[in-house]
Amino acid sequence: MKSHILLGAGGHAKSLVEAITASGGKVGAYVDPKVCSWINCRHVLDESQIEPEDGVLAIGLGGISPAKLATRLELLNVMLARGFEAPPVIHPASYVSGNASLAPGTAILAGAVVQPGVKLGTGVIINSGAIVEHDSNVGAGSHIAPGAIILGNCKIGTHCFVGAGTVIVQEKIITNDSLIPALHKFSG
């Protein structure tokens, strides 16, 4: 098994590293302009300094706005065009149906549930405890935040952010570049 190269080493990257290592994988390098003290592997300043033979990619950049999610997806697509592989990262404490379809660069974190017939586009994040029910599609570059629930047969567009605790009722269509805020937000 090839080691992972982490693109970005912020908060979202910590969850990815947890999923990778809990699955028996390892991170061999991270690409970030800053040195990070929480990860112990090779540091690379930018993606031009890595090659496909160095390892497979895991996109450590998160995003909570459609613009940031579009930038994240663009980076992933550039790296895929360079010949990199980006197999899905799936935390072993999640459930993913064998009848779900996962595109490159997807991340399914601890406690998430992905049911039969679900299609996840390139670079999708299904965050901790999120649920995507049967026959729903989540478009490329979208982020389903912790605890969000997508009910059956929904269509989530590209670069969408569905906030924590939000419930999208069955058969709804969410258009591209939508930002749906968290269900309840306490900002003190």
Disulfide bonds with the S-S distance in Angstrom:
none
